[in-house]
Amino acid sequence: MSDTKITCAVIMAAGEGSRMRPLTYTMPKVMLPLAGKPILEHLMIEMAAAGIRDFIFIVGYRNEIVRSYFGDGSRWEVRITFSNQMKQMGTADALRSVQHLVAGDFLVANGDVIMYRQDILDVMTHKENTLSLFRTDNVAGLGVVEVEKDRVLRIHEKTARPPSNLINAGVYRFTPEIFRAISRTGKSPRGEYELTDSIQILIDEGYPVKYHIVSEWLDLSYPWDLLTANEKFLQNIQPRNEGNIEPGVFLKDPIVIGENTLVRSGSYITGPVIIGKNCEIGPHCYIRPGTVIGDGCHIGASVEIKNSIIMSGSKVPHLSYVGDSIIGHNCNLGAGTKIANLRLDKQEISVNGINTHRRKLGAILGDNVQTGINVSINTGTLIGNDSMIGPGVFVSGVIAPHTMML
């Protein structure tokens, strides 16, 4: 038990996030964008607002992307230290590797967690080892936590008979005792050293492990979960225009337009919408609510974009429709490319056998995908990075990276 004020946080950001493919073939999950910022940046900003000043990022897969973006943290007035975990042997192994960088009590968070500052602060202000929990009716595939009064009794990983509707939300407050538990943690059935097993060792040895039920938490397991989170973040944006708007443009707030972006005449944009820097928008395009367009994009003549994430460097120049979709970096959609986002029978859309619980879902395109003219893409289609789809082709299902369809 400690009264030490916590100013240090360890962020687990080493994994790929394989369930997010095809988006993570070329970048780590924590760097996927939500409302114009990587997932990890949203978390770091909220933790900094709760008083964290020193961050230790455990990186591995495509770590150069994380390092390049965040640097030393000075842009956010925090300090960032990086530690490589090139061979992912589990969360307990990752935390053990940075023991020499941690002094006193500290926070640990999964880098793909979306949590807000008040809940983070509430976890921090506990005096004992503490888990963040979230109450949900859908616990499938998640770690379920059994509690009694103010203490955690047991963590059940993906159990067939969950004992509660409380799931592990992925932010922890730890005292140095966690490292002694980690030293006695064996491999799990998955062949990894799991942090939840280390926490269970603390509980079984009589150390009190408390919990805090957070008010908001977003599950970001699959690509379509990014659309749900994106919609939520856009609810709170403040209008800002740093670009150049030609006469004859209709803008309905809230809209953010980045510097050096040109919006040409006849464009119709209804917020909430975020458009990045150095973009060319229009003429005569329709950008509908829920859309985020990254830096250096071109959305051209007679194009309609609705409730979608268009990542930096991508181009949708002519006569195309993109709805409820995610378009990766540096993609180019040929004229007349259409993405379907609603089944004819109006039922929920499944992707590769997984029910997305969405009635509207278009396509998920990895980086550097190119389509020819008049390509049609079916609902729930995944297209791997660096694929080329020839003119007039109908695309459906899961397309592997580096595929050429003619």
N, C-alpha and C positions, 0 to 999 in steps of 0.2 A: 504494500500500500504506500502511495506517495502523494505529496502535495506539490510536486514539481510542475511548473507551467510547461506545457508541451509546445515546442516550436519546430519540431522536426517530424517529417513524414517520409516514409519509404513507399514508393509507388512501384507496383509490379507491372512492368510493361515489356516483358521479354518475349511473349508468345505471338504466334501468327494470328490466331483466331480463325481456325479452319472452317468453322460454320458460317463465316462471313464471306467465303469464296463465292464469286470470283474476285471480289474487291480486294481481298488480302493476298492474292497471288503476288502483288507488287508492292504492298505496303502493310505495316502492322496494323492490327485492328484499332489500337489506341489513337492512330493518326487519321482515321476516317472522319470526314467533316460533318459537323452538325451546325446549322445556322452560321456557316462561314468559319468555324473554328474546329480544330481537331477535338475529338472526345476528351483526350488527355488534358488539353488546355482548359476546357470547361471545368474539369475536376480541380485542376491546380488553382484556378482563379477562386473557386469557392473555398478551397482549403486555405489559401492565402488570406481571404477575407475573414476566416475564422481564427487567424493568428499564426499560421504556419509560415516560417521564414526560410527554413532549410529543407530542401527536397533531395532525396536520393532516388534517382530513377534507375531501376534494374531493367536493362535493355538486352536484347539478343537479336531476334529476327528483324532484319532490315534496320538495325540500330542506327545506321548513318542518317536515316530520315528523321528520327527523333532527335538525335544530337544536333543536326543541322538546323532544325526548326527552333529548338529551345535554347541552344547555346548555354551560357552560364546563368541564364534566368534574369539578367539585369533588366531586360525589357519589361519585366513584370515586378521589378524591385524585390526579387527573391534570389536565393542562391541554389543552384542545381549542381549536384555531383552525379556522375554517371558510373554505373558498375555493370560490367558485361556478364551475362549468364548465357554463354553460347550454346551449352547443352542443357536444355530444359529438363531438369530432374525433379520438378515440383516446386510448389510455393514455399515449403519449409526449407528446401535446399537454397532457394533464392534468398530468403531472409537470412539464413545462416551466413551466406557469402558476404553480407554487409555488416555483420556484427561489429567489426572493428571501426565502422563509420558512425555507429550509434552510441550515444551516451544518455543514460537516464531513460525516462518514459518517452514513448513516441507513438505516432500513428502509423498504420499500414493500410494501404488501399489497393484494390485491383484497379489497374489503369483504365479499364473500360466501364467504370462505375459512373453513373450520373447521380450525384447527391448534392444537396444544397447546404449553404453555410451554417444555417441554424442547427440542422441535424448533426453536421460535423462537429459543431461547437458543443452540442449536448453529449456526444460520444466522448469528446476530449475532457469534459469537466467531471466525468466519473473518476474515482480514485483507484479503482481496481482494473484488472484486465477486463475489457468490455467489447462485446460484439454489437454491430448494427444489424437490426432485423427489420424485415418488411412483411406486413400482413397482406396475403393475397389468396384468392380462391383457386388460382392455377399454380400448383407447385411442381408440375411435371418437369423432370429434368433438372431440378434445383436442389440445393442443400437445405433440408428442413431441420429446424432447431426445436428441440424439446426443452421447455422451461418449467420452473416451479417457483412461484413467488417472484423474487427479484433476481434469480440465478439461472444460468444455463445448466441444464443437466446433461444433454447429449446432442451431438450434431449427426444427423443422418444424411448420408450422401445418396441422393436419388433412390430413395427407398420406395418399394411398391405400396407400403402401407404407412403413409406419413402420419406422425403423431400430432401434428399441429398444422396451422396454416401460416406459420412464421418461417420465412426463408432468410438465409444468410445474405445480407446486402453488400458485403465485401469491403467494409471499412471497420478497422479494429483499433482499439487503444491497448497498448501493451506496456507492461513493466519488464525489466530485464529478466524476470523469471522465464519468459518465453524462450530464451536461448538455451536454458537448461533443459526445458522440455524438448526443444528441437534436437538437442544432442542425443536424446533417447528415443527419437522417432524412427521407426522402421519404414520400409517401403510398403506402400498400399497395394491392393490387388492390381492397380493400374501400373505398378512398377515405379511409382514416384513417391517422393517424400512430401506428404500433404500437411499444410499448415493446420487444417482442421483436426488432424490426428494429434498434432502437438498441443492444440488447445484442449483436446479431450484428455491428454495426459495431465495437464494442469488441473482439470476438474477432478479426475480420478485420484490425484494426490492431495486433494483438499484445498487447493487454491480457489478462492471465490472468483468466478467469472460472471460478470454482470452483463446486462444487455440494454440497448436503447432501441425502441421501435421508431423508425424514421417515418416522416409524413409523406415523403415522395421518393420514388425510386423507379428507374426505367430499366427494363430488361432489354439488353442489346445483344441478343444471341445471333440473329439472322439478318441478312441485308435489309429485309422489309421493315425490321424494327427501327432502322434509321429513319424511315419516313415518318413513323409515329412520333419519334423523339424530335425530329425536325419540326413537325407541326406544332409541338408543344413549345419549343424554344421560340418559334416565330411569334407566339402570342404576346411576347413582352418586348419586341424590338422598338426602338425609338427612331422615327424618321430622320434620315440624313442624306443630303445630296452633295457630293463632291465632284460630280461629273458635269457633262455638258448636254443640255436638253434642247433639242431643236424645237422650233414652233410646230404646233400641231400634234404634240404628244399629250396623251391623257394619263395622268397619274392619280391613283386613289390610295391615300396613305393606309397603313404605314409601309414605306418603301425606303430601303437603304441603297444608295448608289455610290460606288467607290470612285476614287479619283481617276481622272483621265478616261473615264468611261463615256462613250458617246451614245445617246439615245436618239435615233433618227425619227423624223416626222412620220406620223401615222401610227406609231407604236401605242399600244393600250396596255397598261400595267395596273393590276389591281392587287394591293397588298393583303396580307403581309408577304413581302418579297425582299430578298437580299440579292443585289447584283454587285460583284466584286470590282476590282480595279482593272483598267485597261481593256474593257470589253467594248464590243460594237453590237448595239442592239437595234434591230429594225433595218429598213423601214417596214411599217405595216405588219408588225408581229403582235401577238397577244400573249402576255405572260400573266398567268392566273395565280390566285393565292396559294401559299404553301411552297413556293418555288425558291430555291437558292441556287444562284449561278456563281461559279468561282471566278478567279482572276483570269484575264486573257481569253475570254470566251467570245464567240460570235453567234448570236441568235438572229437569223436573217428574215428575209421577206416572206410574209404569209406563213410564218411558223407559229404554232401554238404550243406553249409549255404550261403544264398544269401540275401542281403539287409534286414537284420533282427536285432532285438534287443533280445539278450539272457541275461536275468537277472541273478544276482549272484547265485551261488550254483546249477545251472541247468546242466543237463547231457544229451548229445545226443551222445551216445557211438558208435553205430554200424549201418552202412548201411541205413542211413535215409536221407531225403531231407526236408529242411526247407527254404521256400522262402517267402519274403515280409511278414514276420510274427513277432509277439511279443510273446516271451516265458517268463512267469513270474519267480519268484524266486523258487529255489529248485524243479524244475520239472524234470521228468525223462522220456525220450522217448525210448520205447522199440525198439529193432532191427527191421529195415524195416519200421518204421513209416514214412509215406509220407504225406506232406501237399501240396495240390493243390493250385496254386496261379494265375491261368488264366482260365477263362471260355472257353469252346469249341467254343462259338460264338464270343469270343474276346470282348464282351460288358463290360461296366462298372459294377462293382460289388456292390450289395446292401447288407447291413447287417441289419437284423431285420426291413426291410422296409425303411432304410435310404440309399440313394445313396451316396457311398463314393467318387465318381468321380475318382476312381482308376480302371484301367484295370487289374492291378496286385495287388492282396491282398490275403494273405494266411489265417492264423488263429491267433486269439488272445487267449492265454492261461493264466489264472490266476495262482496264486502261488500254488505250491505243486500238480500239475496235473501229473498223471502217465498214460502212455499208455503201452499196451502189444505189443507183436511182430506183425508186419504187419498190423498196424492200418492205415486207410486212412482217412484223414481229408479234407473236401471240402473247396472250396474258401469261405471267409467271415464267417467262423465259430467262434463263441465265446464259450469258455469252462470255466466255473466258477472254482474258486479255490477248491483245495482238491477233485477234481473229479478223478475217476479211469475208464479208458477205456480198456476193455478187448481185448485179442488177436483177430486179424482179423476183428474188428468192423469198420464199415463205419460211420463217424460222420459228421453231417451237421446241420446248424442252430445255435440256442442259447441253450447251455447246462447250467443248473442251478448249482450253487456251491454244492459240496458234493454229486454229482451224481455218481452212479456206473452203467456203461454200460457193459454188458457181452454178 
